[in-house]
Amino acid sequence: MPEDIFARMTADTRNLVKLMQSQATSSSPDADLVQLARQGYRDIIPLAGAIEEVAKVENYQTSSTPAIDLRLYRPQVSVETLLPAIVYFHGGGFISGDFDK
Protein backbone atom coordinates (compact mmCIF):
# COMPACT_ATOMS: atom_id res chain seq x y z
CA MET A 1 0.00 0.00 0.00
CA PRO A 2 1.36 3.44 -0.87
CA GLU A 3 2.69 5.16 2.25
CA ASP A 4 0.86 8.45 1.55
CA ILE A 5 -2.51 6.67 1.57
CA PHE A 6 -1.63 4.75 4.72
CA ALA A 7 -0.58 8.00 6.45
CA ARG A 8 -3.97 9.64 5.73
CA MET A 9 -5.93 6.81 7.37
CA THR A 10 -7.31 7.06 10.87
CA ALA A 11 -5.50 5.06 13.55
CA ASP A 12 -8.32 2.47 13.64
CA THR A 13 -8.18 2.02 9.86
CA ARG A 14 -4.38 1.65 9.93
CA ASN A 15 -4.72 -0.99 12.66
CA LEU A 16 -7.32 -2.86 10.61
CA VAL A 17 -5.13 -2.80 7.50
CA LYS A 18 -2.13 -4.05 9.49
CA LEU A 19 -4.25 -6.83 10.99
CA MET A 20 -5.53 -7.88 7.57
CA GLN A 21 -2.03 -7.84 6.11
CA SER A 22 -0.67 -9.99 8.94
CA GLN A 23 -3.49 -12.51 8.52
CA ALA A 24 -2.94 -12.71 4.79
CA THR A 25 0.70 -13.68 5.27
CA SER A 26 0.38 -15.91 8.34
CA SER A 27 -1.80 -18.78 7.12
CA SER A 28 -0.39 -22.08 5.94
CA PRO A 29 -1.53 -23.72 2.68
CA ASP A 30 -3.38 -26.37 4.72
CA ALA A 31 -5.26 -23.83 6.84
CA ASP A 32 -9.03 -24.10 7.18
CA LEU A 33 -10.17 -20.95 5.36
CA VAL A 34 -13.52 -20.80 7.17
CA GLN A 35 -11.78 -20.93 10.56
CA LEU A 36 -9.32 -18.26 9.41
CA ALA A 37 -12.20 -16.03 8.29
CA ARG A 38 -13.96 -16.51 11.64
CA GLN A 39 -10.80 -15.71 13.58
CA GLY A 40 -10.20 -12.64 11.42
CA TYR A 41 -13.73 -11.46 12.19
CA ARG A 42 -13.20 -11.98 15.93
CA ASP A 43 -9.90 -10.09 15.74
CA ILE A 44 -11.56 -6.93 14.37
CA ILE A 45 -14.48 -6.87 16.83
CA PRO A 46 -12.56 -4.70 19.34
CA LEU A 47 -12.31 -1.95 16.70
CA ALA A 48 -16.08 -1.45 17.07
CA GLY A 49 -15.60 -0.15 20.62
CA ALA A 50 -16.86 -1.26 23.99
CA ILE A 51 -19.82 -3.61 24.20
CA GLU A 52 -22.91 -1.73 25.35
CA GLU A 53 -24.44 -3.10 28.53
CA VAL A 54 -28.08 -4.18 28.30
CA ALA A 55 -30.60 -4.98 31.00
CA LYS A 56 -31.68 -8.30 29.59
CA VAL A 57 -30.98 -10.67 26.71
CA GLU A 58 -33.71 -13.11 25.68
CA ASN A 59 -33.23 -15.98 23.21
CA TYR A 60 -36.10 -17.35 21.17
CA GLN A 61 -36.55 -19.77 18.30
CA THR A 62 -39.20 -19.83 15.59
CA SER A 63 -41.44 -22.86 15.21
CA SER A 64 -40.57 -23.13 11.52
CA THR A 65 -38.48 -25.86 9.92
CA PRO A 66 -35.63 -25.19 10.06
CA ALA A 67 -35.94 -23.15 13.24
CA ILE A 68 -34.47 -19.66 13.23
CA ASP A 69 -32.66 -18.35 16.31
CA LEU A 70 -33.81 -14.93 17.52
CA ARG A 71 -32.34 -12.67 20.17
CA LEU A 72 -34.04 -9.77 21.94
CA TYR A 73 -31.90 -7.16 23.69
CA ARG A 74 -33.60 -5.00 26.32
CA PRO A 75 -31.84 -1.70 27.08
CA GLN A 76 -31.32 -0.34 30.58
CA VAL A 77 -34.31 2.00 30.78
CA SER A 78 -37.53 2.19 32.75
CA VAL A 79 -40.14 -0.43 31.86
CA GLU A 80 -42.64 2.37 31.24
CA THR A 81 -40.45 3.98 28.59
CA LEU A 82 -41.75 3.39 25.07
CA LEU A 83 -38.92 2.39 22.81
CA PRO A 84 -38.54 2.01 19.06
CA ALA A 85 -37.73 -1.44 17.72
CA ILE A 86 -35.10 -2.46 15.21
CA VAL A 87 -35.45 -5.75 13.39
CA TYR A 88 -32.28 -6.88 11.66
CA PHE A 89 -32.47 -9.67 9.09
CA HIS A 90 -29.07 -11.03 8.18
CA GLY A 91 -29.02 -12.22 4.59
CA GLY A 92 -25.57 -13.76 4.58
CA GLY A 93 -24.23 -17.22 5.11
CA PHE A 94 -22.90 -16.74 8.67
CA ILE A 95 -19.44 -18.03 7.82
CA SER A 96 -17.44 -15.33 9.57
CA GLY A 97 -19.08 -15.14 12.94
CA ASP A 98 -21.48 -16.91 15.18
CA PHE A 99 -24.60 -15.98 17.11
CA ASP A 100 -22.60 -14.33 19.87
CA LYS A 101 -19.96 -12.47 17.84
GUBAKE-719875 format. One record per residue (C-alpha): residue number from 1; residue in three letters; x, y, z. Coordinates in pm, 1 decimal, m for minus. Each point is the difference from the previous one (the first is absolute). Example, Ala and Ser with C-alpha at 12.3 -4.5 7.8 and 13.67 -1.06 7.14 Angstrom:
2
<atom><i>1</i><aa>ala</aa><east>1230.0</east><north>m450.0</north><up>780.0</up></atom>
<atom><i>2</i><aa>ser</aa><east>137.0</east><north>344.0</north><up>m66.0</up></atom>
***
This chain:
101
<atom><i>1</i><aa>met</aa><east>0.0</east><north>0.0</north><up>0.0</up></atom>
<atom><i>2</i><aa>pro</aa><east>136.2</east><north>344.0</north><up>m87.0</up></atom>
<atom><i>3</i><aa>glu</aa><east>133.2</east><north>172.2</north><up>312.3</up></atom>
<atom><i>4</i><aa>asp</aa><east>m183.8</east><north>328.8</north><up>m70.1</up></atom>
<atom><i>5</i><aa>ile</aa><east>m337.0</east><north>m178.0</north><up>1.6</up></atom>
<atom><i>6</i><aa>phe</aa><east>88.7</east><north>m191.6</north><up>314.9</up></atom>
<atom><i>7</i><aa>ala</aa><east>104.3</east><north>324.4</north><up>173.2</up></atom>
<atom><i>8</i><aa>arg</aa><east>m338.5</east><north>164.0</north><up>m71.5</up></atom>
<atom><i>9</i><aa>met</aa><east>m195.8</east><north>m282.6</north><up>163.8</up></atom>
<atom><i>10</i><aa>thr</aa><east>m138.0</east><north>24.7</north><up>350.1</up></atom>
<atom><i>11</i><aa>ala</aa><east>180.3</east><north>m200.2</north><up>268.0</up></atom>
<atom><i>12</i><aa>asp</aa><east>m281.6</east><north>m258.8</north><up>8.5</up></atom>
<atom><i>13</i><aa>thr</aa><east>14.5</east><north>m44.4</north><up>m377.7</up></atom>
<atom><i>14</i><aa>arg</aa><east>379.1</east><north>m37.4</north><up>6.8</up></atom>
<atom><i>15</i><aa>asn</aa><east>m33.9</east><north>m264.2</north><up>273.4</up></atom>
<atom><i>16</i><aa>leu</aa><east>m260.0</east><north>m186.4</north><up>m205.1</up></atom>
<atom><i>17</i><aa>val</aa><east>219.3</east><north>5.5</north><up>m311.2</up></atom>
<atom><i>18</i><aa>lys</aa><east>300.3</east><north>m125.3</north><up>199.5</up></atom>
<atom><i>19</i><aa>leu</aa><east>m212.0</east><north>m278.0</north><up>149.9</up></atom>
<atom><i>20</i><aa>met</aa><east>m128.8</east><north>m104.8</north><up>m342.1</up></atom>
<atom><i>21</i><aa>gln</aa><east>350.8</east><north>3.7</north><up>m146.4</up></atom>
<atom><i>22</i><aa>ser</aa><east>135.9</east><north>m214.5</north><up>283.5</up></atom>
<atom><i>23</i><aa>gln</aa><east>m282.3</east><north>m252.2</north><up>m42.0</up></atom>
<atom><i>24</i><aa>ala</aa><east>55.5</east><north>m19.9</north><up>m373.8</up></atom>
<atom><i>25</i><aa>thr</aa><east>363.7</east><north>m97.3</north><up>48.2</up></atom>
<atom><i>26</i><aa>ser</aa><east>m32.0</east><north>m223.0</north><up>307.4</up></atom>
<atom><i>27</i><aa>ser</aa><east>m218.1</east><north>m286.7</north><up>m122.1</up></atom>
<atom><i>28</i><aa>ser</aa><east>141.0</east><north>m330.3</north><up>m117.6</up></atom>
<atom><i>29</i><aa>pro</aa><east>m113.5</east><north>m164.2</north><up>m326.3</up></atom>
<atom><i>30</i><aa>asp</aa><east>m185.5</east><north>m264.5</north><up>203.5</up></atom>
<atom><i>31</i><aa>ala</aa><east>m187.7</east><north>253.8</north><up>212.4</up></atom>
<atom><i>32</i><aa>asp</aa><east>m377.3</east><north>m26.9</north><up>33.7</up></atom>
<atom><i>33</i><aa>leu</aa><east>m114.2</east><north>315.1</north><up>m181.4</up></atom>
<atom><i>34</i><aa>val</aa><east>m334.7</east><north>14.6</north><up>180.9</up></atom>
<atom><i>35</i><aa>gln</aa><east>174.1</east><north>m12.8</north><up>338.2</up></atom>
<atom><i>36</i><aa>leu</aa><east>246.3</east><north>267.0</north><up>m114.9</up></atom>
<atom><i>37</i><aa>ala</aa><east>m288.2</east><north>222.7</north><up>m111.3</up></atom>
<atom><i>38</i><aa>arg</aa><east>m176.3</east><north>m47.0</north><up>335.2</up></atom>
<atom><i>39</i><aa>gln</aa><east>316.0</east><north>79.2</north><up>193.4</up></atom>
<atom><i>40</i><aa>gly</aa><east>59.8</east><north>306.8</north><up>m215.4</up></atom>
<atom><i>41</i><aa>tyr</aa><east>m352.7</east><north>118.9</north><up>76.4</up></atom>
<atom><i>42</i><aa>arg</aa><east>53.1</east><north>m52.4</north><up>374.5</up></atom>
<atom><i>43</i><aa>asp</aa><east>329.7</east><north>189.1</north><up>m19.6</up></atom>
<atom><i>44</i><aa>ile</aa><east>m166.2</east><north>315.5</north><up>m137.1</up></atom>
<atom><i>45</i><aa>ile</aa><east>m292.0</east><north>6.7</north><up>246.2</up></atom>
<atom><i>46</i><aa>pro</aa><east>192.2</east><north>217.0</north><up>251.6</up></atom>
<atom><i>47</i><aa>leu</aa><east>25.1</east><north>274.3</north><up>m264.2</up></atom>
<atom><i>48</i><aa>ala</aa><east>m376.9</east><north>50.2</north><up>36.3</up></atom>
<atom><i>49</i><aa>gly</aa><east>47.6</east><north>130.2</north><up>354.9</up></atom>
<atom><i>50</i><aa>ala</aa><east>m125.6</east><north>m110.8</north><up>337.1</up></atom>
<atom><i>51</i><aa>ile</aa><east>m295.6</east><north>m235.5</north><up>21.8</up></atom>
<atom><i>52</i><aa>glu</aa><east>m309.3</east><north>187.8</north><up>114.3</up></atom>
<atom><i>53</i><aa>glu</aa><east>m153.6</east><north>m136.2</north><up>318.0</up></atom>
<atom><i>54</i><aa>val</aa><east>m363.5</east><north>m107.8</north><up>m23.0</up></atom>
<atom><i>55</i><aa>ala</aa><east>m251.7</east><north>m80.2</north><up>270.6</up></atom>
<atom><i>56</i><aa>lys</aa><east>m108.6</east><north>m332.3</north><up>m141.1</up></atom>
<atom><i>57</i><aa>val</aa><east>70.2</east><north>m237.4</north><up>m288.6</up></atom>
<atom><i>58</i><aa>glu</aa><east>m273.3</east><north>m243.7</north><up>m103.0</up></atom>
<atom><i>59</i><aa>asn</aa><east>48.3</east><north>m286.8</north><up>m246.3</up></atom>
<atom><i>60</i><aa>tyr</aa><east>m287.3</east><north>m137.0</north><up>m204.7</up></atom>
<atom><i>61</i><aa>gln</aa><east>m44.5</east><north>m242.0</north><up>m286.4</up></atom>
<atom><i>62</i><aa>thr</aa><east>m265.0</east><north>m5.8</north><up>m271.7</up></atom>
<atom><i>63</i><aa>ser</aa><east>m223.7</east><north>m303.8</north><up>m37.0</up></atom>
<atom><i>64</i><aa>ser</aa><east>86.3</east><north>m26.1</north><up>m369.4</up></atom>
<atom><i>65</i><aa>thr</aa><east>209.0</east><north>m273.2</north><up>m159.9</up></atom>
<atom><i>66</i><aa>pro</aa><east>284.8</east><north>67.2</north><up>13.5</up></atom>
<atom><i>67</i><aa>ala</aa><east>m30.9</east><north>203.3</north><up>318.7</up></atom>
<atom><i>68</i><aa>ile</aa><east>147.2</east><north>349.1</north><up>m1.2</up></atom>
<atom><i>69</i><aa>asp</aa><east>180.6</east><north>131.2</north><up>307.5</up></atom>
<atom><i>70</i><aa>leu</aa><east>m114.2</east><north>341.5</north><up>120.9</up></atom>
<atom><i>71</i><aa>arg</aa><east>146.4</east><north>226.2</north><up>265.0</up></atom>
<atom><i>72</i><aa>leu</aa><east>m169.9</east><north>290.6</north><up>177.0</up></atom>
<atom><i>73</i><aa>tyr</aa><east>213.8</east><north>260.4</north><up>175.8</up></atom>
<atom><i>74</i><aa>arg</aa><east>m169.8</east><north>216.8</north><up>262.2</up></atom>
<atom><i>75</i><aa>pro</aa><east>176.5</east><north>329.4</north><up>76.9</up></atom>
<atom><i>76</i><aa>gln</aa><east>51.9</east><north>135.7</north><up>349.2</up></atom>
<atom><i>77</i><aa>val</aa><east>m299.4</east><north>234.1</north><up>20.3</up></atom>
<atom><i>78</i><aa>ser</aa><east>m321.5</east><north>18.9</north><up>196.9</up></atom>
<atom><i>79</i><aa>val</aa><east>m260.9</east><north>m261.7</north><up>m89.3</up></atom>
<atom><i>80</i><aa>glu</aa><east>m250.7</east><north>280.4</north><up>m61.6</up></atom>
<atom><i>81</i><aa>thr</aa><east>219.4</east><north>161.1</north><up>m265.3</up></atom>
<atom><i>82</i><aa>leu</aa><east>m129.8</east><north>m59.3</north><up>m351.8</up></atom>
<atom><i>83</i><aa>leu</aa><east>282.7</east><north>m99.6</north><up>m225.5</up></atom>
<atom><i>84</i><aa>pro</aa><east>37.9</east><north>m38.7</north><up>m375.1</up></atom>
<atom><i>85</i><aa>ala</aa><east>80.7</east><north>m344.4</north><up>m134.1</up></atom>
<atom><i>86</i><aa>ile</aa><east>262.9</east><north>m102.3</north><up>m251.6</up></atom>
<atom><i>87</i><aa>val</aa><east>m34.1</east><north>m329.5</north><up>m181.8</up></atom>
<atom><i>88</i><aa>tyr</aa><east>317.0</east><north>m112.5</north><up>m172.8</up></atom>
<atom><i>89</i><aa>phe</aa><east>m19.4</east><north>m279.1</north><up>m257.4</up></atom>
<atom><i>90</i><aa>his</aa><east>340.0</east><north>m135.9</north><up>m90.8</up></atom>
<atom><i>91</i><aa>gly</aa><east>4.5</east><north>m118.7</north><up>m358.8</up></atom>
<atom><i>92</i><aa>gly</aa><east>345.1</east><north>m154.4</north><up>m1.0</up></atom>
<atom><i>93</i><aa>gly</aa><east>134.7</east><north>m345.6</north><up>53.1</up></atom>
<atom><i>94</i><aa>phe</aa><east>133.1</east><north>47.5</north><up>355.7</up></atom>
<atom><i>95</i><aa>ile</aa><east>345.5</east><north>m129.1</north><up>m84.6</up></atom>
<atom><i>96</i><aa>ser</aa><east>200.1</east><north>270.6</north><up>174.4</up></atom>
<atom><i>97</i><aa>gly</aa><east>m164.1</east><north>18.3</north><up>337.3</up></atom>
<atom><i>98</i><aa>asp</aa><east>m239.7</east><north>m177.1</north><up>224.2</up></atom>
<atom><i>99</i><aa>phe</aa><east>m312.4</east><north>93.7</north><up>192.5</up></atom>
<atom><i>100</i><aa>asp</aa><east>200.6</east><north>165.0</north><up>276.4</up></atom>
<atom><i>101</i><aa>lys</aa><east>264.0</east><north>185.2</north><up>m203.1</up></atom>
***
